[in-house]
Amino acid sequence: MQSRSPATAIVIGSGISGAAAAYFLAERGVTVQLFEAEAPAAQATGAADGAVSIASKRPGPMMTAARAGIELYRHLAGSGLFKDLFKSRSTFIVAASDDECNVVENHAKALAEAGVRVDLLSRTTTLQRFPMLAEKALSSVEVHDEGHAIGYQIVQRFLSAGGLVVRRREPVQRLLLAADGERLAGAETANGRIFADIVIVAAGGGTGRLLNLDHVLTPRKGQLLVTERAWHLNAAMPGSIMSGRYLLSKGSQTSDTGRPLRGIGLIIDPLATGQFLIGGTREDFGDRTVTDMDAVAHILADAVALMPALANVRLLRSFAGERTAVIDSLPLVGLENAFVIAGFEGDGICLGPAAARAVVELACGRTPSMDLSPFEPSRFAELKVAV
């Protein structure tokens, strides 16, 4: 841990985690140089579903971190930083089969025992709240105090509020160790060497190359859909819908034989624009930059089966993104010989800002506002800066 606050910092990556870290550093008066291989929010942040949510989390460190993430969004919305960017709403996990009913009911109990505010709704109440749902909806659980934010808008707000300049299309080629060989002293790009008091690596998939963690970090593809505006239908929804099957899709993209499969879990999110965001997939194979008709057709069929009124709403576009996951399903957040913020997979919008704030606190000699012990990079003994 730093014995004093740094005067200068290098942040690598301008997705939501890197932009948040740069903002929180600048807020403390630290001079920041922010490096980006492409453009702000160009990768996972720009292809995220925007959920600021605890609904799918099971009790444990990820649920605790998600609660910290939601609390920070509410605080920053109240302070004005996220004004008009954070949409507060509930998430409704809808069960459409007996198996899903059991899963949803058990999940609701686990959330409640962890202190999350939930309501288990009967079939009648579910259909009263969501008259647009199909008769197959059997029950639901309302998870209160959730929200939604569009990743690239949050990034731009962090950058503008912090007065930050992004060194675009200037990828870091390697990290530079101090003379003691135990901490980072800077970074090298095609334009030369840059030195600073601290270095924060928040480079998404590029983190693996810089820290020799390619075998620990893995790319995971997700495909999502966006509809045209349907104001009347959108306004009639009291919150986002998550299929009970979504709880089963996490981790289902690999079979028992190790052969890669495609996990599909349904989310229907009414956006503030009047559109719907519908998704999505979890995939460990294929071209991670494009969508395919098989996935799009499957997602649409599931969406219309649960919410028939969507059959009259046109699909505007589909898009895919690559999210960086960690082999043990927990992100890398903290300090080894580098400050690291990476590996959130699909949870970066919710967790990235809170994790970044905690790492900045750690770098400035303060006690982190979020427990980072489950996410310490040191759990992978092979972590070593690529030089």
Secondary structure as UniProt FT lines:
FT   STRAND          8..12
FT   HELIX           16..27
FT   TURN            28..29
FT   STRAND          31..35
FT   TURN            40..41
FT   HELIX           44..47
FT   STRAND          51..52
FT   TURN            55..56
FT   TURN            59..60
FT   HELIX           61..79
FT   TURN            80..85
FT   STRAND          87..95
FT   HELIX           98..113
FT   TURN            114..115
FT   STRAND          118..121
FT   HELIX           123..129
FT   TURN            131..132
FT   TURN            135..136
FT   STRAND          139..148
FT   HELIX           151..161
FT   TURN            162..163
FT   STRAND          166..167
FT   TURN            168..169
FT   STRAND          174..177
FT   TURN            179..180
FT   STRAND          184..189
FT   TURN            190..191
FT   STRAND          192..195
FT   STRAND          198..201
FT   TURN            204..205
FT   HELIX           206..210
FT   TURN            211..212
FT   TURN            214..216
FT   STRAND          217..227
FT   HELIX           231..235
FT   STRAND          239..243
FT   HELIX           244..249
FT   TURN            250..253
FT   TURN            256..257
FT   STRAND          262..270
FT   TURN            272..273
FT   STRAND          276..283
FT   TURN            288..289
FT   HELIX           293..306
FT   HELIX           308..312
FT   STRAND          315..326
FT   TURN            327..328
FT   STRAND          332..335
FT   STRAND          339..342
FT   HELIX           345..347
FT   HELIX           348..363
FT   TURN            364..365
FT   HELIX           373..375
FT   HELIX           377..379
FT   TURN            381..382
//
